[in-house]
């Protein structure tokens, strides 16, 4: 997997990242932790070191599961997340 420097961080990450909007599920199906772990393991085996997530993905299950997975694999991944959709005063909230 090709690597490149992520912005001004100086950190090398995979050119291909894993988007986790539907991590561990198919649209409309309940969240499946075991499937999420299989996806994360496959990404790691493929050399993916960049993961994108958000607080609203799968009702927070995406971030929770990624956190659980990376705690067992410290230093292997660079995680980006978005926040604010649930936050008071965030987009669409008054």
C-alpha positions as CSV (number, residue, x, y, z in Angstrom):
1,X,0.0,0.0,0.0
2,X,1.4,3.4,-1.0
3,X,1.9,5.9,1.8
4,X,2.0,9.6,1.9
5,X,2.4,12.4,4.5
6,X,-1.0,13.5,6.0
7,X,-1.1,17.3,5.6
8,X,1.2,19.1,8.0
9,X,1.2,16.3,10.6
10,X,4.4,14.7,9.3
11,X,2.6,11.3,9.8
12,X,2.7,8.8,7.0
13,X,-0.7,7.2,6.2
14,X,-2.0,4.9,3.5
15,X,-3.2,6.6,0.3
16,X,-6.4,4.6,0.5
17,X,-8.5,5.0,3.7
18,X,-11.3,3.1,5.2
19,X,-14.6,5.1,5.4
20,X,-16.8,3.7,8.2
21,X,-20.2,5.1,7.6
22,X,-21.7,1.5,7.4
23,X,-19.0,-0.3,9.4
24,X,-20.4,-3.6,10.5
25,X,-23.7,-3.5,8.7
26,X,-25.5,-3.2,5.4
27,X,-28.0,-0.3,5.0
28,X,-31.0,-1.0,7.1
29,X,-29.5,-4.0,9.0
30,X,-28.6,-4.0,12.7
31,X,-25.0,-3.3,13.7
32,X,-22.8,-6.4,13.8
33,X,-19.6,-6.0,15.9
34,X,-18.0,-9.2,14.6
35,X,-18.5,-8.0,11.0
36,X,-17.0,-4.6,11.9
37,X,-13.9,-6.3,13.4
38,X,-13.6,-8.5,10.2
39,X,-13.7,-5.3,8.1
40,X,-11.1,-3.6,10.3
41,X,-8.8,-6.7,10.2
42,X,-9.1,-6.9,6.4
43,X,-8.2,-3.2,6.1
44,X,-5.2,-3.7,8.4
45,X,-4.1,-6.7,6.4
46,X,-4.4,-4.7,3.2
47,X,-2.1,-2.0,4.6
48,X,-4.7,0.6,5.3
49,X,-3.6,2.9,8.1
50,X,-6.1,5.8,7.6
51,X,-9.7,5.5,9.0
52,X,-12.4,8.1,8.6
53,X,-15.4,8.1,10.9
54,X,-18.0,10.4,12.6
55,X,-20.0,10.6,15.8
56,X,-23.2,9.8,14.0
57,X,-22.1,6.7,12.0
58,X,-24.2,3.8,13.1
59,X,-25.4,5.8,16.1
60,X,-21.9,6.1,17.5
61,X,-21.1,2.3,17.1
62,X,-18.5,3.1,14.4
63,X,-16.4,5.2,16.7
64,X,-16.9,2.9,19.7
65,X,-15.8,-0.2,17.7
66,X,-12.9,1.5,16.1
67,X,-11.7,2.6,19.5
68,X,-12.0,-0.9,20.8
69,X,-10.1,-2.3,17.8
70,X,-7.3,0.2,17.8
71,X,-6.8,-0.2,21.6
72,X,-5.5,-3.7,20.7
73,X,-3.4,-2.3,17.8
74,X,-1.9,0.9,19.2
75,X,0.0,3.2,16.8
76,X,-1.1,1.4,13.6
77,X,-3.9,3.7,12.5
78,X,-4.5,7.4,12.0
79,X,-8.1,8.2,12.7
80,X,-10.1,11.3,11.5
81,X,-13.6,12.0,12.8
82,X,-16.2,14.6,12.4
83,X,-18.4,15.9,15.2
84,X,-21.2,18.2,15.8
85,X,-24.3,16.6,14.3
86,X,-25.4,15.6,17.8
87,X,-23.8,18.4,19.6
88,X,-26.1,21.2,21.0
89,X,-25.8,24.1,18.6
90,X,-24.3,21.9,15.9
91,X,-25.5,21.9,12.3
92,X,-29.3,21.8,12.2
93,X,-29.6,22.4,15.9
94,X,-30.7,25.6,17.5
